[in-house]
Amino acid sequence: MRMTVIVPASEFTRNFGRYRMLAQREAVPVSSHGQITGYFIGPDDYEDFKRFQQQRRSFATESLSDEKIRAIADSRMDSRHAHLDALFDTE
């Protein structure tokens, strides 16, 4: 298993072509003053990330309709997951 090496920004700038090629295989973490400031990734990985981002949705629960609130309140967990109820026991 290959360890990802964090590349200082100055090194990244001097050898951009090298890291551009490496980014086709794996993300390249870039640091400045000892802290990671970003990751350089290939275009395919970026497109995958953008598609993932677009699929995510969030909303404020206060915007739910009364019908959806009732549906959530009336829903029950599948019995196959009943063993997880033990996690809530306070012994």
SESE-438958 format. One record per residue (C-alpha): residue number from 1; chain; x, y, z. Coordinates in Angstrom, 3 decimals, m for minus. Layout:
<rs>
  vopa  tordo        px        py        pz
   NUM      A         X         Y         Z
...
</rs>
This chain:
<rs>
  vopa  tordo        px        py        pz
     1      A     0.000     0.000     0.000
     2      A     1.428     3.366    m1.041
     3      A     1.623     6.174     1.519
     4      A     0.423     9.511     0.176
     5      A     3.102    12.157     0.600
     6      A     2.029    15.690     1.474
     7      A     3.634    18.079    m0.994
     8      A     4.700    21.571     0.092
     9      A     3.183    24.294    m2.113
    10      A     6.625    25.464    m3.272
    11      A     7.508    21.944    m4.448
    12      A     4.080    21.599    m6.085
    13      A     4.632    24.837    m8.015
    14      A     8.165    23.936    m9.133
    15      A     7.137    20.460   m10.321
    16      A     3.553    21.034   m11.424
    17      A     3.822    18.662   m14.405
    18      A     4.899    15.783   m12.158
    19      A     2.001    16.301    m9.757
    20      A    m0.464    16.794   m12.606
    21      A     0.432    13.289   m13.815
    22      A     0.295    11.852   m10.285
    23      A    m3.169    13.380    m9.754
    24      A    m4.472    11.148   m12.554
    25      A    m3.905     8.187   m10.199
    26      A    m4.454     9.644    m6.723
    27      A    m5.211    12.858    m4.878
    28      A    m2.159    14.998    m4.137
    29      A    m2.368    16.788    m0.775
    30      A    m0.693    20.212    m0.917
    31      A     0.481    22.003     2.216
    32      A     1.470    25.512     3.123
    33      A     3.270    26.314     6.366
    34      A     2.810    22.730     7.559
    35      A    m0.947    22.504     7.038
    36      A    m2.828    20.890     4.174
    37      A    m4.452    23.666     2.169
    38      A    m5.992    21.554    m0.564
    39      A    m5.894    18.477    m2.731
    40      A    m5.002    18.377    m6.402
    41      A    m7.115    15.768    m8.201
    42      A    m7.644    14.659   m11.763
    43      A   m10.603    15.801   m13.854
    44      A   m12.440    12.448   m13.581
    45      A   m12.292    12.550    m9.783
    46      A   m13.473    16.147    m9.811
    47      A   m16.437    15.309   m12.061
    48      A   m17.339    12.395    m9.771
    49      A   m17.201    14.752    m6.788
    50      A   m19.412    17.325    m8.511
    51      A   m22.004    14.633    m9.355
    52      A   m21.949    13.453    m5.743
    53      A   m22.437    17.015    m4.501
    54      A   m25.406    17.564    m6.789
    55      A   m27.106    14.394    m5.526
    56      A   m26.915    15.491    m1.903
    57      A   m29.897    17.407    m0.627
    58      A   m30.522    19.057     2.675
    59      A   m33.495    20.930     4.028
    60      A   m34.750    22.492     7.216
    61      A   m37.055    20.146     9.110
    62      A   m39.322    23.096     9.809
    63      A   m40.114    23.194     6.082
    64      A   m41.641    19.687     6.153
    65      A   m45.346    19.430     5.458
    66      A   m47.663    18.127     8.189
    67      A   m48.221    15.035     6.061
    68      A   m44.490    14.226     5.986
    69      A   m44.137    14.874     9.705
    70      A   m46.983    12.406    10.387
    71      A   m45.439     9.857     8.029
    72      A   m42.111    10.068     9.860
    73      A   m43.792     9.871    13.283
    74      A   m45.805     6.821    12.216
    75      A   m42.875     4.976    10.667
    76      A   m41.311     1.973    12.372
    77      A   m37.904     0.378    12.076
    78      A   m37.712    m2.957    10.272
    79      A   m37.649    m5.794    12.826
    80      A   m34.304    m6.993    11.432
    81      A   m32.726    m4.039    13.239
    82      A   m34.368    m4.619    16.628
    83      A   m31.046    m5.746    18.125
    84      A   m29.839    m2.138    17.799
    85      A   m32.376    m1.032    20.426
    86      A   m29.929    m2.379    23.023
    87      A   m27.638     0.537    22.192
    88      A   m30.144     2.845    23.866
    89      A   m30.235     0.905    27.144
    90      A   m28.815     2.981    29.994
    91      A   m27.426     0.432    32.425
</rs>
